[in-house]
């Protein structure tokens, strides 16, 4: 499996500021200049997540490594704030109550998935993100989800339900991949103030 990049604290802060600024600029309906990021040209899968008062408020990203982080972070920050189908678009007065986190992902590695027990045996809690695919249905949980669902069975059960599968079934053509992530959030639960 591909190693995750080393991203220093100052770079992480710059990425978080970029995400927050991208959301803010959406209400201004204007383009903004992006300061070059040290790892900006790095092409990694990434997700941007918003939490409001400790509850999920939006999370959008990609496992594909086809967009530089410099472009992916503002794109997915706006998508998490305004296009996550589970939530109404973020209002301007909500942003100050939101904590932003970014997950930079490794490449995917195939996992055995001919039966549920085989997949569960291969999973490493609190380390593995999991992506499932069966035809047109797909679903993923970032490694951070282990904090809410620390039991392997619950983790898989909820991911199957998220993807629209019957949680106790196992489709014969199911495919699974694991990946890892480098996750960082705004410091000490406080929004980054520009």
Helices and strands as residue ranges (DSSP letters): H 9-28, E 46-52, E 55-62, H 69-82, G 92-97, E 98-105, E 109-111, H 116-122, E 129-134, E 137-141, G 143-147, H 152-162, E 175-179, E 181-185, G 187-189
